[in-house]
Amino acid sequence: MHNGKPITLEAGSRQESILAEYENMAEGYDSGSEECGWNAPNILAQTLYDMKIVAPDIKVVDFAVGTGALTRAFRESDETGQSLKITATDLSPAMLEQCEKKGIADHLIHQDITKPWSLPKGATDIVAATGVAEYLTDNELGKVVKEAVQTLKSGGVLAFTFLPAAEGAPPSKPNEQQAHQISYVQRLFERNGIELQTTKDFDAYSSKDGTTIQHTLVVGMT
């Protein structure tokens, strides 16, 4: 595993709590995702393939990779996936370890995505993620989008899923999953020179009580 910049989290911070949560659930994460029907990785990867954005040998960054569901979806979508050069980053060493065991990423980086990224500038074709925006405040999501754009080539693509919030709804509380208004995400794109290509609402998974949880996919181009 290639280590990124040293990570220091404030004691008692929300980020430290998130890290502890994922360190504890890493080994059972895949089975839990399968049980609830988590399908955002497949939705994102297939959307980019359908849009003819994915091509042989291009460079992809899967930020907040977890155990590698999105990376695996890119690999398995069609024969193109086998030639992709995929760099995977995550805050949790235990999650990176689970991803590493699968041998699906070319490079693994221990990275706090809310801090400056340990990646070359302007060198990546696609930066993508699923299942992370709901752990980022609006302000943190803004930092991540800025870092992603700096990583992308001209004409590169940023794609991620998020838990949508109703327009005009108050910000999510720190101890809740973080929902984002589509208008805010659109403003982030405009502010960072990203042209929105498409948005897609979809059923992401089923909660323990059987409720279907909807997420939104956004795809933009620099």
C-alpha positions in Angstrom: 0.0 0.0 0.0 1.3 3.5 -0.9 0.7 5.9 2.0 -0.4 9.4 1.3 0.2 12.4 3.5 0.2 11.7 7.3 -3.3 11.9 8.7 -4.0 13.6 11.9 -7.6 13.7 13.2 -8.8 15.9 16.0 -9.5 13.8 19.1 -13.3 13.4 19.5 -14.0 14.9 16.1 -16.7 13.6 13.7 -14.0 12.4 11.3 -12.4 10.3 14.1 -15.8 8.8 14.8 -16.3 7.9 11.2 -12.9 6.3 11.0 -13.5 4.2 14.0 -16.9 3.1 12.6 -15.3 1.9 9.3 -12.3 0.3 11.0 -14.8 -1.8 13.0 -17.0 -2.8 10.2 -14.4 -3.4 7.4 -14.5 -7.2 7.6 -18.3 -7.5 7.4 -18.8 -4.5 5.1 -19.3 -6.5 1.9 -21.8 -8.9 3.3 -23.7 -6.0 4.9 -23.8 -4.1 1.5 -25.1 -7.2 -0.2 -27.8 -7.8 2.4 -29.2 -4.2 2.0 -28.9 -4.3 -1.8 -26.4 -1.4 -2.1 -26.2 -0.8 -5.8 -24.8 2.8 -6.2 -21.4 1.5 -7.5 -23.1 -0.4 -10.3 -25.3 2.5 -11.2 -22.4 4.9 -11.4 -20.1 2.7 -13.3 -22.8 1.6 -15.8 -23.9 5.2 -16.3 -20.4 6.3 -17.3 -20.0 3.3 -19.6 -23.4 4.1 -21.2 -22.3 7.8 -21.7 -19.2 6.5 -23.5 -17.0 8.2 -20.9 -15.0 5.1 -20.0 -12.3 4.1 -22.5 -9.4 1.6 -22.5 -6.3 2.5 -20.5 -7.7 5.7 -18.9 -6.8 6.8 -15.4 -9.5 6.6 -12.7 -9.5 7.7 -9.0 -12.0 6.0 -6.7 -11.9 8.3 -3.7 -13.2 6.8 -0.4 -13.0 3.4 -2.0 -14.0 1.4 1.0 -13.6 -2.3 0.2 -13.7 -1.6 -3.5 -17.3 -1.9 -4.7 -17.0 0.9 -7.2 -13.6 -0.2 -8.5 -14.9 -3.7 -8.9 -18.0 -2.3 -10.8 -15.6 -0.4 -13.2 -13.6 -3.6 -13.7 -16.7 -5.8 -14.4 -18.8 -3.5 -16.5 -17.3 -4.7 -19.8 -13.9 -5.7 -21.2 -12.7 -2.1 -21.0 -12.5 -2.4 -17.2 -9.6 -4.7 -17.2 -7.3 -2.0 -18.8 -8.3 0.9 -16.5 -5.5 2.4 -14.3 -7.4 2.7 -11.0 -6.0 4.5 -7.9 -8.1 4.0 -4.8 -8.0 6.2 -1.6 -9.6 5.9 1.8 -9.4 7.2 5.3 -9.6 3.7 6.8 -6.6 1.4 6.7 -8.8 -1.6 7.4 -11.1 -0.8 4.5 -8.0 -0.4 2.2 -6.8 -3.7 3.4 -10.0 -5.4 2.4 -9.8 -3.7 -1.0 -6.2 -4.7 -1.4 -7.0 -8.4 -0.9 -9.2 -8.3 -4.0 -6.4 -7.1 -6.2 -8.7 -4.8 -8.2 -6.9 -1.4 -7.7 -3.5 -0.5 -9.2 -2.6 1.8 -6.4 -3.9 2.3 -2.8 -3.5 5.5 -0.9 -4.3 6.3 2.7 -5.9 9.7 2.4 -8.2 12.1 4.2 -10.2 13.4 1.2 -11.1 16.6 3.1 -7.4 17.5 3.1 -5.1 18.2 0.0 -4.9 15.1 -2.1 -1.7 13.1 -2.5 -2.2 12.8 -6.3 -0.7 14.4 -9.4 -2.5 17.5 -10.7 -4.3 17.3 -14.0 -3.5 13.7 -14.7 -6.7 11.8 -14.2 -9.6 11.1 -16.6 -12.3 10.1 -14.1 -12.7 10.9 -10.4 -15.6 9.1 -8.8 -17.1 7.9 -5.5 -20.2 6.3 -4.0 -21.3 6.2 -0.4 -19.1 9.0 0.9 -21.0 12.3 0.4 -23.4 11.3 3.2 -20.4 11.5 5.6 -19.4 15.0 4.4 -20.8 18.3 5.4 -21.6 20.8 2.6 -18.3 22.6 3.4 -16.3 19.3 3.3 -18.0 18.3 0.1 -16.9 21.6 -1.4 -13.3 20.9 -0.4 -13.5 17.4 -2.0 -14.9 18.8 -5.3 -12.1 21.4 -5.4 -9.4 18.7 -4.9 -11.1 16.4 -7.5 -11.1 19.1 -10.1 -7.4 19.8 -9.5 -6.7 16.1 -10.1 -8.6 15.9 -13.4 -7.4 16.5 -16.9 -9.1 19.1 -19.0 -12.2 17.3 -20.2 -12.1 14.9 -17.3 -15.2 13.7 -15.5 -16.3 13.9 -11.8 -19.1 11.6 -10.7 -20.4 10.8 -7.3 -23.6 9.8 -5.5 -25.2 11.6 -2.5 -28.2 11.5 -0.2 -30.5 14.3 -1.5 -32.0 16.9 0.7 -35.2 18.8 0.0 -34.6 22.3 -1.3 -34.7 24.8 1.6 -34.2 22.1 4.2 -31.9 23.0 7.1 -28.3 21.5 7.1 -28.0 18.0 8.5 -27.0 17.8 12.1 -23.4 16.6 12.8 -24.5 13.2 14.1 -26.8 12.5 11.2 -26.1 11.3 7.7 -25.3 14.4 5.6 -27.8 15.2 2.9 -27.1 17.7 0.2 -29.4 19.9 -1.9 -29.0 19.4 -5.7 -28.9 23.1 -6.1 -25.9 23.3 -3.8 -24.1 20.5 -5.7 -24.8 22.4 -9.0 -23.3 25.6 -7.5 -20.2 23.6 -6.5 -19.8 22.4 -10.0 -20.2 25.9 -11.4 -17.8 27.4 -8.9 -15.2 24.9 -9.9 -15.6 25.0 -13.6 -17.5 21.7 -14.0 -20.2 21.4 -16.6 -23.1 19.2 -15.3 -23.7 16.4 -17.8 -26.5 14.5 -16.1 -28.2 13.8 -12.8 -30.0 10.6 -11.9 -32.2 9.7 -8.9 -32.2 6.0 -8.0 -33.1 3.5 -5.3 -29.8 3.0 -3.5 -30.6 0.4 -0.8 -33.1 -0.8 1.7 -32.9 0.1 5.3 -33.3 -2.4 8.1 -37.1 -1.6 8.4 -37.5 -2.2 4.6 -37.6 1.5 3.6 -36.1 2.2 0.2 -33.4 4.9 0.4 -33.0 7.1 -2.7 -29.7 8.7 -3.7 -28.8 11.0 -6.6 -25.9 10.6 -9.1 -24.3 13.6 -10.6 -21.8 13.5 -13.5 -19.9 16.6 -14.6 -17.1 17.4 -17.0 -14.2 20.0 -16.6 
